[in-house]
Amino acid sequence: MQKIELFPNPGSKARMVGYLHQTLTEMEEHRTKRPCVLIFPGGGYEFLSEREADPVAFSFFQKGYQVFILYYSLCEDARDMQVLVDASSAIMTIRNHSDEWNVREDQIAVCGFSAGGHAAASLGILWNHPRLLEKINTYGGKNRPDAMILCYPVITAGEFAHQGSLKWISGSEQGTEENEFWALDRHVDSTTPPAFVWHTVEDDCVPVENTLFLLNALRKNGISFECHLYPHGGHGMSICTQEVGSPNPHAGTWVPLCLQWLEELFQFAE
C-alpha cells in the first residue's frame, strides 16, 4: 500500500490523503487500474470525524478500490462555494493523475457522511452549476463523480434541515435565499449520478426526511438509486462496528450492500 498526502485546492487548506494499491506483477493475472472512492467525513461543517475517515477508507480499500479522504474546508471557510471548489479540485486531481495512481478515471465515486454526505451530494448535484463555474474551471465537467454513496446525509432546508450544517455552508440564517439554496433535493436533474443512500429512521440529528426528499427528487428525474432505511440506530454510525463505537450488525449491512451495488455499477469485483 502506498499512502500519499496532498493539497488539491491552492486556494484553501483542504487536505487529501490517499491509500493506493500498487501493481503487483509477480502473477500472470494482476490488476492495474481500479475504481476509486473519495470519502467526505461528517461533522456538521465544524469538524471532521475520524470515525468516518480511515475506518471507511479501509473498508473499500480491502475490496480493491483506490481510496482518498478529503479533509475539506470548515466553519467560516466553508461558505462561498469553497467546499465545492475543494471537492472539484480533489476529483479533478485524481483524474489528472489517473495513470500514475492506477485509477479508472470514469469510475470515481464520492462517499459522504452527514454533513460530508451533503458535501459529496453537492458535488454530484451541483457539479455544473453556474455559481460553481464562476469559481473554478472544471474543464467540461471533469469534477463530476460517477456515483454517490450518501450515509445519513444532510440534504434539505426548512422543517427537517440540520441547520447547523446549512448555516456554515451558506453563511446565512434559516429562511434566507442563500440558506435555501443549499437544499440539494431542489437541484437534482438528469445529470445527477446514480446513488446509494442509507439512513436510520430513529436518527434524531439529521431526520430521515432528508433522505426521503432526495429519493423523491432522484425518482422524478429518472436517476438510478438504491436505498436502505434501518429501523433502529442513531446518527453518526459510520461502519456500525464496535471499533467506531456504534455496533449495530443490522445497520452494518450497508457496507456489503454498498460494495455489491458499486461492483455491479462499475463491473468490478474483488
C-alpha positions in Angstrom: 0.0 0.0 0.0 1.2 3.5 -0.8 0.0 6.4 1.3 0.1 9.9 -0.2 -0.9 13.3 1.1 -1.6 16.5 -0.9 -3.4 19.8 -1.0 -5.6 19.8 -4.1 -7.0 23.3 -3.9 -4.3 26.1 -3.8 -7.0 28.5 -2.5 -7.7 26.6 0.7 -6.3 24.4 3.5 -8.2 21.4 2.2 -6.1 18.2 2.5 -6.4 14.9 0.7 -5.0 11.6 1.9 -4.8 8.6 -0.4 -4.4 4.9 0.1 -3.3 3.3 -3.1 -2.9 -0.3 -4.2 0.4 -0.8 -6.0 0.5 -3.0 -9.1 1.9 -6.5 -8.2 3.2 -8.2 -11.3 4.6 -11.5 -9.9 1.5 -13.4 -11.0 0.4 -13.5 -14.6 -3.1 -12.1 -13.8 -2.9 -8.8 -11.9 -4.8 -5.6 -11.6 -3.7 -2.3 -13.0 -6.3 0.4 -12.9 -9.0 0.3 -10.3 -12.2 2.3 -9.4 -11.8 5.0 -6.8 -13.8 6.2 -3.8 -13.4 9.8 -2.5 -14.6 10.0 1.2 -16.0 13.1 2.9 -16.2 12.6 6.7 -19.0 14.3 8.6 -19.0 16.8 11.4 -21.6 19.5 10.7 -19.1 21.5 8.7 -17.5 22.3 12.1 -15.1 19.4 12.5 -14.2 16.2 10.6 -15.0 12.8 12.2 -12.0 10.4 12.4 -14.6 7.6 12.7 -15.9 8.4 9.2 -12.4 8.6 7.7 -9.9 5.8 7.9 -12.3 3.0 9.0 -14.4 3.7 6.0 -11.4 4.0 3.7 -10.1 0.6 4.7 -13.5 -1.0 4.1 -13.3 0.0 0.5 -9.5 -0.5 0.2 -9.6 -4.1 1.2 -12.1 -4.8 -1.6 -9.7 -3.5 -4.2 -10.6 0.2 -4.5 -8.2 3.1 -4.6 -9.3 5.4 -1.8 -8.9 9.1 -0.9 -10.2 11.1 2.1 -10.9 14.8 1.6 -10.5 17.0 4.7 -12.4 19.9 3.3 -12.9 23.5 4.4 -14.9 24.1 7.6 -16.8 26.8 9.5 -16.3 30.3 8.0 -14.0 28.8 5.4 -16.8 26.5 4.1 -19.1 29.3 2.7 -19.0 31.0 -0.7 -18.8 27.6 -2.6 -15.4 26.8 -1.0 -16.3 23.2 -0.1 -17.5 22.6 -3.7 -14.2 24.1 -5.0 -12.3 21.8 -2.7 -14.3 18.8 -3.8 -14.0 19.7 -7.5 -10.3 20.2 -7.2 -9.9 16.9 -5.4 -11.7 14.8 -8.0 -10.0 16.6 -10.9 -6.6 16.0 -9.3 -7.4 12.3 -9.1 -8.5 12.2 -12.7 -5.4 14.1 -13.8 -3.2 11.5 -12.0 -5.2 8.5 -13.1 -2.3 6.8 -14.8 0.1 7.5 -12.0 -2.3 6.4 -9.3 -3.9 3.5 -11.3 -7.4 4.9 -11.2 -10.1 4.3 -13.7 -11.0 7.9 -14.4 -14.6 7.1 -15.4 -15.2 5.1 -12.2 -14.9 7.6 -9.3 -17.5 7.5 -6.5 -17.9 10.1 -3.7 -18.9 8.8 -0.3 -20.1 11.2 2.4 -21.5 11.0 6.0 -23.9 13.5 7.5 -22.6 17.0 6.5 -19.9 15.1 4.5 -22.9 13.5 2.7 -24.1 17.0 1.9 -20.6 17.9 0.6 -20.5 14.7 -1.5 -24.1 15.2 -2.8 -23.3 18.8 -3.5 -20.6 17.8 -5.9 -22.8 15.2 -7.5 -25.8 17.5 -7.9 -24.2 21.0 -8.4 -21.1 19.9 -10.4 -22.1 22.1 -13.3 -24.0 24.9 -11.5 -23.1 28.4 -12.8 -22.2 29.6 -9.4 -19.5 26.9 -9.1 -18.2 27.5 -12.6 -17.6 31.2 -11.7 -15.2 29.9 -9.1 -13.3 27.1 -10.9 -12.6 25.8 -14.4 -13.9 22.3 -14.4 -12.7 21.6 -18.0 -16.1 20.5 -19.3 -17.2 18.5 -16.2 -14.0 16.7 -15.1 -15.3 17.3 -11.5 -18.5 15.2 -11.9 -18.4 12.0 -9.8 -19.6 8.8 -11.4 -21.6 7.6 -8.4 -22.7 8.9 -4.9 -22.7 7.0 -1.7 -24.6 9.0 0.9 -24.8 7.9 4.5 -27.4 9.7 6.7 -26.8 12.8 4.6 -27.8 16.4 5.3 -29.9 17.3 2.2 -32.8 19.6 2.7 -33.7 23.0 4.2 -36.8 24.0 6.1 -38.5 21.9 8.7 -36.3 18.9 8.6 -33.0 20.7 8.0 -29.9 20.2 10.0 -29.5 24.0 10.4 -26.0 23.8 11.9 -24.6 22.4 8.7 -26.6 24.7 6.5 -25.6 27.8 8.4 -21.9 27.1 7.9 -22.1 26.1 4.2 -24.4 29.1 3.4 -23.1 31.6 5.8 -26.8 32.6 6.3 -29.7 32.1 8.7 -32.7 29.7 8.2 -35.3 31.1 5.8 -32.9 33.2 3.7 -32.4 32.7 0.0 -28.8 31.6 0.4 -29.7 29.1 3.1 -32.5 27.6 1.0 -30.1 27.4 -2.0 -28.3 24.5 -0.2 -31.4 22.3 -0.2 -30.0 19.8 -2.6 -33.2 18.0 -3.4 -34.3 21.1 -5.3 -31.3 20.9 -7.7 -31.4 17.3 -8.8 -31.6 16.9 -12.6 -30.9 14.4 -15.3 -27.1 14.9 -15.0 -27.0 13.7 -11.3 -25.1 10.5 -10.9 -26.6 7.3 -9.5 -26.8 7.0 -5.8 -26.6 4.5 -2.9 -28.2 6.0 0.2 -28.8 4.7 3.8 -30.3 6.2 6.9 -31.8 5.1 10.2 -35.4 6.0 11.0 -34.5 6.8 14.6 -31.9 9.4 13.6 -32.6 12.4 15.9 -29.9 14.7 14.5 -30.5 14.5 10.7 -34.1 13.4 10.2 -34.7 10.6 7.8 -36.8 13.0 5.7 -33.6 14.3 4.3 -33.1 11.0 2.5 -36.8 10.7 1.6 -36.8 14.1 -0.1 -33.7 13.2 -2.0 -35.1 9.9 -3.2 -38.2 11.6 -4.4 -36.1 14.0 -6.4 -34.0 11.2 -7.9 -37.1 9.3 -8.8 -38.7 12.3 -10.5 -35.6 12.8 -12.6 -35.0 9.2 -13.6 -31.8 8.8 -11.6 -31.0 5.2 -10.6 -30.6 4.7 -6.8 -30.6 2.0 -4.1 -31.7 2.9 -0.6 -31.7 1.1 2.8 -33.7 2.5 5.7 -32.9 0.8 9.0 -35.5 0.9 11.8 -33.0 1.3 14.7 -29.9 3.3 15.4 -28.8 6.9 16.0 -26.7 9.3 14.0 -23.1 9.1 13.0 -22.8 5.3 13.0 -20.0 5.1 10.4 -19.5 1.4 9.5 -21.6 0.3 12.6 -18.9 -1.7 14.4 -17.5 -1.7 17.9 -14.3 -0.2 16.7 -16.1 3.0 15.7 -18.2 2.9 18.9 -21.6 2.2 17.2 -22.0 -1.6 17.0 -25.2 -2.4 15.0 -24.8 -5.6 12.9 -28.1 -5.0 11.1 -27.4 -1.4 10.0 -23.8 -2.5 9.3 -25.1 -4.5 6.3 -24.9 -1.2 4.4 -21.2 -1.8 3.8 -21.5 -5.1 1.9 -24.7 -3.9 0.2 -22.9 -0.8 -1.0 -20.0 -2.8 -2.2 -22.3 -5.1 -4.2 -24.1 -2.1 -5.7 -20.8 -0.4 -6.6 -19.3 -3.7 -8.1 -22.4 -4.0 -10.3 -22.3 -0.3 -11.3 -18.6 -0.4 -12.1 -18.4 -4.0 -13.2 -15.6 -4.5 -10.7 -15.2 -7.4 -8.3 -12.6 -8.5 -5.8 
